[in-house]
């Protein structure tokens, strides 16, 4: 008895294979294609107490939820990222870009590698790197690379410059303090510590703890299990952003007492000792000036359209602020529109 099954000849094999692939393709669900949100363009309205100076389009600043990739000092505004290029992944933004704070004119745009955090100071521009963990110094005047110090291991960190020293604070791990010539002055193992001449603030999974400098004497402790972004320190206050709730709050640095807290803050914040205010963006598009003592909010500008967008469908959108104390200039980056705005205090 002959079989009813039909053999496929070699001559018909390519056609048969193609038909089967089409049939199978219809049975297998396709991978979802990310929905890319069209690029937004913000305009600034209802400006009070500040004067718009310039806007730069097509700016990419590396997303950093733990520390800043944008900083300003003494007439220069520098960031980690690039101009005019949109990378598919944020960690490919690998240039050190510096602008003139007053005009927004480009000073230099130099490749620096896959970086993490930045601090612009009179002693130089310092940049940290994740893999391997290291810190570099660039010349404040021309952006030339001066030195690089490897710190061992990998991982993100907080970067501080104070008391003429560089502090690289590895989150919940260790702290490395360096001189401005790149020499390691002190290493604190097992703790993340902001070190100053007056106190040492331990940043850990339980909150903040203030110790008397060079001792184990505890001055105060503030419990908070949601500290992820780098706290900002002034002489008498500490400003903190809770990572998940997006609540910004202020502590008295001498006592650890809570002074005020404000919800729905997006990105980092910038401090103006001239006006004694903290600048911050709110999710609904408002630019706030917050009195550092009372926590009173003043809306000094409104970005439109609003609210701000958290993701463009491919990457998360970062929002960052910096303040140039010498020039009294506030710089604001809106990641959903890739725009950099500058305002002068009035």
C-alpha positions as CSV (number, residue, x, y, z in Angstrom):
1,X,0.0,0.0,0.0
2,X,1.4,3.4,-1.0
3,X,1.8,6.0,1.6
4,X,-0.4,9.2,1.3
5,X,2.5,11.3,2.5
6,X,4.1,13.4,-0.3
7,X,7.8,13.7,-0.5
8,X,9.4,17.1,-1.0
9,X,11.9,17.1,-3.8
10,X,15.2,19.0,-3.6
11,X,14.0,21.3,-6.4
12,X,11.0,22.4,-4.3
13,X,12.9,22.6,-1.0
14,X,13.7,26.4,-1.1
15,X,10.1,27.3,-1.9
16,X,8.8,25.0,0.8
17,X,11.2,26.4,3.4
18,X,10.2,30.0,2.5
19,X,6.5,29.2,2.9
20,X,7.1,27.5,6.2
21,X,9.0,30.4,7.5
22,X,6.2,32.8,6.6
23,X,3.7,30.5,8.3
24,X,5.8,30.2,11.4
25,X,6.4,33.9,11.6
26,X,2.7,34.4,11.8
27,X,2.5,32.1,14.8
28,X,5.3,33.7,16.8
29,X,4.5,37.0,18.6
30,X,6.8,39.8,17.5
31,X,9.0,41.6,20.1
32,X,7.4,44.9,21.0
33,X,9.0,47.9,19.4
34,X,9.7,50.7,21.9
35,X,7.4,53.7,21.5
36,X,9.5,56.8,21.0
37,X,8.0,60.0,22.2
38,X,8.4,62.9,19.7
39,X,11.1,65.3,20.9
40,X,9.6,68.1,23.0
41,X,10.6,71.7,22.8
42,X,10.0,73.7,26.0
43,X,9.3,77.4,26.3
44,X,9.6,79.4,29.5
45,X,6.7,81.5,30.8
46,X,5.7,83.5,33.9
47,X,9.3,84.4,34.7
48,X,9.8,86.2,38.1
49,X,13.0,87.3,39.8
50,X,15.3,85.8,37.1
51,X,16.1,86.9,33.6
52,X,16.4,84.4,30.7
53,X,19.8,84.6,29.0
54,X,20.2,81.8,26.5
55,X,19.0,78.4,25.4
56,X,21.0,75.7,23.7
57,X,19.2,73.0,21.7
58,X,20.3,69.3,21.1
59,X,22.2,68.9,24.3
60,X,22.9,65.4,25.8
61,X,23.9,65.3,29.4
62,X,24.5,61.9,30.9
63,X,21.8,60.6,33.2
64,X,23.1,60.4,36.8
65,X,20.5,59.7,39.5
66,X,23.1,59.7,42.3
67,X,25.2,62.8,41.6
68,X,25.6,65.6,39.1
69,X,26.8,65.5,35.5
70,X,26.4,69.3,35.2
71,X,28.3,71.9,37.3
72,X,29.0,75.6,37.1
73,X,31.8,77.8,38.6
74,X,33.5,81.2,38.0
75,X,32.1,81.8,34.6
76,X,32.1,78.2,33.3
77,X,29.3,75.7,32.9
78,X,30.5,72.2,32.2
79,X,28.8,68.9,31.7
80,X,29.4,65.2,30.8
81,X,27.7,64.4,27.6
82,X,27.8,65.9,24.1
83,X,26.3,68.5,21.8
84,X,24.1,67.8,18.7
85,X,24.3,64.0,18.9
86,X,21.7,61.7,20.3
87,X,23.2,58.4,21.4
88,X,21.0,55.3,21.7
89,X,22.4,54.6,25.1
90,X,23.3,57.3,27.6
91,X,26.6,55.8,28.7
92,X,28.0,56.6,25.3
93,X,27.8,60.3,26.0
94,X,31.6,60.5,26.7
95,X,32.7,64.1,26.2
96,X,33.6,66.8,28.7
97,X,31.8,70.0,27.4
98,X,32.4,73.4,28.8
99,X,30.5,76.6,28.0
100,X,30.9,80.2,29.0
101,X,28.2,80.8,31.6
102,X,27.2,84.3,30.5
103,X,26.9,83.6,26.7
104,X,26.5,79.9,26.4
105,X,29.4,80.0,23.9
106,X,31.4,76.7,23.5
107,X,34.8,76.7,25.2
108,X,35.7,73.1,24.5
109,X,34.2,69.7,23.7
110,X,36.8,67.0,24.5
111,X,36.4,63.3,24.6
112,X,37.0,62.1,28.2
113,X,35.7,58.5,28.3
114,X,32.6,56.9,29.9
115,X,32.3,59.1,33.0
116,X,30.1,59.4,36.1
117,X,30.2,62.7,38.1
118,X,31.7,66.2,37.8
119,X,32.9,69.0,40.1
120,X,34.0,72.3,38.6
121,X,36.3,74.2,40.9
122,X,39.0,76.9,40.9
123,X,41.6,74.1,41.3
124,X,40.4,72.3,38.2
125,X,37.6,70.2,36.8
126,X,37.3,66.8,38.4
127,X,35.5,63.8,36.8
128,X,34.9,60.4,38.2
129,X,34.6,57.1,36.3
130,X,32.9,53.9,37.1
131,X,34.8,51.0,35.4
132,X,37.5,51.0,36.6
133,X,36.8,53.4,39.5
134,X,39.0,56.4,39.0
135,X,39.1,60.2,39.1
136,X,40.7,62.6,36.6
137,X,41.6,66.3,36.8
138,X,41.3,68.7,33.8
139,X,42.7,72.2,33.6
140,X,40.1,74.8,34.5
141,X,41.3,77.2,31.8
142,X,41.6,75.0,28.7
143,X,40.2,71.5,29.6
144,X,43.5,69.7,29.1
145,X,43.9,66.4,31.0
146,X,46.3,66.8,33.9
147,X,46.2,63.5,35.8
148,X,44.3,60.3,36.5
149,X,44.2,58.3,39.7
150,X,42.9,54.8,39.8
151,X,40.9,54.1,43.0
152,X,40.5,50.3,42.8
153,X,37.3,48.3,42.1
154,X,34.3,49.6,40.2
155,X,31.0,51.4,40.9
156,X,29.4,54.8,41.1
157,X,30.2,57.4,43.7
158,X,29.5,60.8,45.1
159,X,32.1,63.5,44.2
160,X,32.7,66.4,46.6
161,X,35.3,69.2,46.6
162,X,35.9,71.1,49.8
163,X,38.7,72.1,52.2
164,X,40.9,72.0,49.0
165,X,40.5,68.2,48.8
166,X,38.7,65.8,46.4
167,X,36.4,63.3,48.1
168,X,35.2,60.3,46.2
169,X,32.5,58.6,48.3
170,X,31.6,55.1,47.1
171,X,28.0,54.5,48.1
172,X,27.7,52.4,51.3
173,X,31.3,51.1,50.7
174,X,34.3,53.4,51.3
175,X,35.6,56.9,50.9
176,X,38.8,58.1,49.2
177,X,40.2,61.6,49.9
178,X,42.8,63.0,47.5
179,X,44.8,66.2,47.2
180,X,44.5,68.4,44.1
181,X,47.7,66.8,42.7
182,X,46.0,63.3,42.7
183,X,47.7,61.8,45.8
184,X,45.5,59.7,48.1
185,X,45.4,61.4,51.5
186,X,43.1,59.1,53.4
187,X,40.9,56.0,52.8
188,X,38.0,55.1,54.9
189,X,36.9,51.5,54.4
190,X,33.4,50.2,55.1
191,X,31.7,53.7,55.2
192,X,30.6,56.4,52.9
193,X,31.6,59.7,54.7
194,X,31.5,63.4,53.8
195,X,34.6,64.6,55.6
196,X,35.2,68.2,56.7
197,X,37.4,70.0,59.2
198,X,34.4,70.4,61.5
199,X,32.5,67.1,61.3
200,X,32.2,63.9,59.4
201,X,28.8,63.0,58.0
202,X,28.2,59.3,57.5
203,X,25.8,58.4,54.6
204,X,24.5,54.9,54.9
205,X,21.5,52.7,54.4
206,X,20.0,53.9,57.7
207,X,20.3,57.7,57.0
208,X,22.8,60.4,58.0
209,X,24.9,60.4,61.1
210,X,27.1,63.3,62.2
211,X,30.4,62.5,64.0
212,X,32.8,64.9,65.5
213,X,35.8,65.3,63.2
214,X,38.5,62.6,63.6
215,X,36.5,60.9,66.4
216,X,33.8,58.3,66.8
217,X,31.7,60.8,68.9
218,X,28.2,60.9,67.5
219,X,26.7,64.3,67.4
220,X,23.3,63.4,65.9
221,X,21.6,60.9,63.6
222,X,18.7,61.3,61.1
223,X,17.0,58.1,59.9
224,X,16.2,57.8,56.2
225,X,16.3,54.5,54.3
226,X,15.8,56.2,50.9
227,X,18.9,58.3,50.4
228,X,20.4,57.6,47.0
229,X,21.2,61.0,45.5
230,X,24.3,62.8,46.9
231,X,23.3,65.1,49.8
232,X,24.3,68.7,49.4
233,X,26.2,70.4,52.3
234,X,26.4,74.1,53.2
235,X,28.0,75.5,56.4
236,X,24.8,75.1,58.4
237,X,22.4,72.9,56.4
238,X,22.2,69.6,54.5
239,X,19.8,69.2,51.5
240,X,18.7,65.7,50.6
241,X,16.5,64.2,47.9
242,X,14.6,61.0,48.7
243,X,15.1,58.8,45.6
244,X,11.7,57.1,45.4
245,X,9.3,59.7,46.8
246,X,11.1,62.6,45.1
247,X,10.8,64.6,48.3
248,X,13.5,67.2,49.0
249,X,14.2,68.1,52.6
250,X,16.6,70.2,54.6
251,X,18.4,69.4,57.9
252,X,20.1,71.6,60.4
253,X,23.7,70.5,60.1
254,X,24.4,71.3,63.7
255,X,21.5,69.4,65.3
256,X,20.1,67.1,62.5
257,X,16.7,68.6,63.0
258,X,14.3,68.5,60.0
259,X,13.7,72.0,58.8
260,X,11.3,71.5,55.9
261,X,10.4,69.0,53.1
262,X,8.8,69.5,49.7
263,X,7.4,66.7,47.5
264,X,7.5,66.0,43.7
265,X,11.0,67.4,43.0
266,X,12.6,66.2,39.7
267,X,16.3,65.8,39.4
268,X,18.9,67.5,41.6
269,X,18.8,71.0,43.0
270,X,21.1,74.1,43.0
271,X,22.0,76.4,45.9
272,X,22.3,80.1,45.7
273,X,24.1,81.6,48.8
274,X,23.5,85.1,47.3
275,X,19.7,84.7,47.5
276,X,19.7,82.0,50.3
277,X,17.5,79.8,48.2
278,X,17.5,76.3,46.7
279,X,16.4,76.1,43.1
280,X,14.6,72.9,42.0
281,X,12.3,71.6,39.3
282,X,8.9,70.2,40.1
283,X,7.3,67.5,38.0
284,X,4.5,69.8,36.8
285,X,7.0,72.1,35.0
286,X,7.5,74.6,37.7
287,X,10.9,76.1,38.5
288,X,11.0,76.8,42.3
289,X,13.1,79.0,44.5
290,X,12.9,77.6,48.0
291,X,13.9,79.7,51.0
292,X,16.6,77.7,52.7
293,X,15.5,78.6,56.2
294,X,11.7,78.4,56.0
295,X,11.1,76.1,53.0
296,X,8.7,78.7,51.5
297,X,8.3,78.0,47.8
298,X,8.2,80.6,45.1
299,X,7.4,79.7,41.5
300,X,9.9,81.7,39.4
301,X,9.2,80.2,36.0
302,X,6.9,77.7,34.3
303,X,8.1,75.3,31.5
304,X,5.6,74.5,28.8
305,X,4.5,71.9,27.8
306,X,4.1,70.2,31.1
307,X,4.4,67.9,33.0
308,X,8.0,66.8,32.4
309,X,8.5,63.4,30.7
310,X,10.4,60.7,32.5
311,X,11.2,58.6,29.4
312,X,11.4,59.2,25.7
313,X,10.5,55.5,25.0
314,X,14.2,54.4,24.8
315,X,16.0,56.2,27.6
316,X,15.1,57.8,30.9
317,X,15.1,61.6,30.8
318,X,17.4,63.4,33.2
319,X,16.9,66.8,34.7
320,X,19.8,68.8,36.3
321,X,20.5,72.2,37.7
322,X,23.7,74.1,38.5
323,X,24.5,77.5,39.8
324,X,27.4,79.8,39.0
325,X,27.9,81.8,42.2
326,X,30.3,84.4,40.6
327,X,28.0,85.2,37.7
328,X,24.7,84.7,39.6
329,X,23.5,82.4,36.8
330,X,21.2,79.4,37.2
331,X,21.5,76.7,34.5
332,X,18.7,74.2,33.9
333,X,18.8,71.1,31.8
334,X,15.5,69.5,30.6
335,X,16.2,65.9,29.4
336,X,12.9,65.4,27.7
337,X,13.7,68.3,25.3
338,X,17.5,68.1,25.3
339,X,17.6,71.9,26.1
340,X,19.9,73.8,28.3
341,X,18.6,77.1,29.7
342,X,20.4,79.9,31.6
343,X,18.9,82.5,33.8
344,X,20.5,85.4,35.7
345,X,19.3,86.3,39.2
346,X,17.7,89.7,39.5
